[in-house]
Amino acid sequence: MKVDVNRLVSICYYHLRRLCELRSVVSHDVMMHLVTALVLARIDSCNSVLVNLSASTISPLQLVQNTAARLVLGLKRRAHITPALKKLHWLPVRQRITFKIATLVHRVQHQNCPPYLCDLVHLQTLTATEVVFVPLLAGLQAEQTDGRRTDRPHETQTVYDRKCTFLVILINMMKMTRTNKLSRTPTVPMMM
């Protein structure tokens, strides 16, 4: 995965160098649109597979985003980056990944996503306010107790715990799909 991230980083820096040459010619708004289209779109493309990776793997992407923010705002190399990211309303890379996963979970929960994702997850209503997420994949089934998913014996999970459990299940399904694609066995396509 580190090789893929490094390749992405080199492509992004290539585009940033080319955009730096245009800095004096284009306006701030045009530069922001160009950076968003050429750099941030690449960082966000399929970034959900980067979830739970080490900080050493994610940090080059964060450095690319910091460089892009400095280019858009015309900041010096040593300028603090946090106020710049806030001014541009850009989340840091790790939080962008989390936001993308959370958005995907929300879309699955409300069945506003591609059918293959809805087919992978079955929503089972216990009461009017609680929802339990039960995966349909046999390899990811956990112990079932009275229709409730539990990872800790003799404990009932709160709604928050179940949603976090669903996030972990969804991430494992993506990892399993990625592994199956590498081994060339047929699997459900996972396009993000």
N, C-alpha and C positions, 0 to 999 in steps of 0.2 A: 504494500500500500504506500510505503514511503517513496518508492520509485514513481508511482503515479502522481503523488503530491508534488514531488520535485519537478516532474515534467510540466504539471499545471503551473507551478510557480514560475518556471522559466518562460512559458508562453505569456503569462501575465506581465512579467517584467519586460518582455519584448514589446508588448503593446503600450506599456507605460512609457518606455523610452521614446517610442514613436509619437505618443501623445504629448510628451514633454516638448518636442520640437514645435508643436502647434500651440503651445501655451500663450504665446504673445499674439497669435492671430485670431483665436476664437474667444468668445465671451465665456463668462463663468458658467452660465446655464448650459451652453453647448458642451463645454468641457465635462460638466457633470453628467450629461447624457451619454457622452462618448465613453467615459470611464465606467458608467453603469453598464452600458451595452457590451463593452469589450473586456472588462476586467471582472466586475462584480457578478455578471451573469455566469462567467466561467467558474468563479468560486462557488456560486450557489448551485450550479448544475450538478446534480447527483451527490450533493454534499451529505445527504443523510447516511451514506455508507461510511462516513468518517466519524460517526458517533462512537463514543467511548475509546477513541484512539488516544495515544499518549500526547502530552503537551509538546513533546519534541517533534511530533509529526504535524500537529496543527499549527505550531508557531510560525513556520514559513508562510502559511496562508495569511496569518494575522499581519506579518510584516508587509506582505503585498497590499493588504487593505490599508495599512497605515500609510504606505507610500502613495497609494491612490488618493487618500484623504489629503495628504500634504500637497499633491499635485493640483487637486481641485481647488483647494483654498489658498494655494500659493504660499504655503508655510515653509519655514527653514527646516533643515534636516533635524536639528536638535529641539524643535518646538514640541511641547507636550501634545500628545495625540488624543487623549481622552476628551478634552473639550472640543476638538475638531470632529471626532466621531459623533458627539452629542449634537453639535451644530448641524451636521449633515443628516442626522437621524439614522445613522448606520449602527447596527448591532455589531459587537465583536464576533469573530468567526465562530467561536464555540457556541455562543448564544444564537447565532443564525442557524446553526445545525439543530439545536434544541427547538427553536421556533418552528423549523420546517417539520420536524418529527411531530411536535404538538399539533400543528395544523393538519398534518396527515391523519393523526388519531382523531381529531375533531371531525374531519370529513368522513372518516370511516364510521364514527359513532352516529353521524347524522345521515349516512348513506348518500353522501354527496361526493362520491369518488368513483373511479373506474370499477366495473362489476367484478373483476378478478380480486380486488382487495376486499370488497364486501363478501365475496364467497369464501375468503380465507378466515373471516372472523364472524362468529355468530353472537349476536347480542341477545341475552336472556334477561328479561325483566323479573326482578324479585318482588319489589314493591313499587309504588308510584315514584319514589325518589331515588331508588338504587338500581344500578345496572351492573351486571357482571359480564365480563368479556371472557368468552370461552373459545380458544382456538380450535379449529377443525383438523389441524394437522396432528397425526397420531404421535409423532416424535416429540411434540411439545405439550402433550396432555399432562396435567398435574393431578394430584389426588383430588377427587371430588367428594365433598361432604355436604349432603343435603342440597345439592345443586349449586353450592357456593365454591368458588375456587379458593383453595388455601395452599399456601406454601409453608405455613407454620402449623403444626398439628395442634388441635384443640383451641384454636383462636379464630375468631371471625375477623375478617379484614374490614377496614373502613372503606368508604367509597374512594378516598384518596389513594389508599394502598392498592385497591384493585386497578385504578387507572394507571398507577406507576407499574404494576405488574403487567398490564396490557402493553405499556410502552416497551418493557423488557422483552415481552413475547414478540412484538412487532419487529424489534431490532434483531432478535434471534432468527425470525423468519427471513429477514433480509440477508443476514449472514449465511443462513442455510442455503438460500437461493443463490447467493454469490458463489458459495462453495460448489453447489451442484452445477453451476454454469462452467466452473473451472474444470470439473471432472467430466463434462460433456454428457451428463445424464439429463433426460428431459425433465423440465420443471415448469412451474408457473412463471411467466415473465413478470419481472418487477421493474417497471419503468417509472422513474421519479422525475 
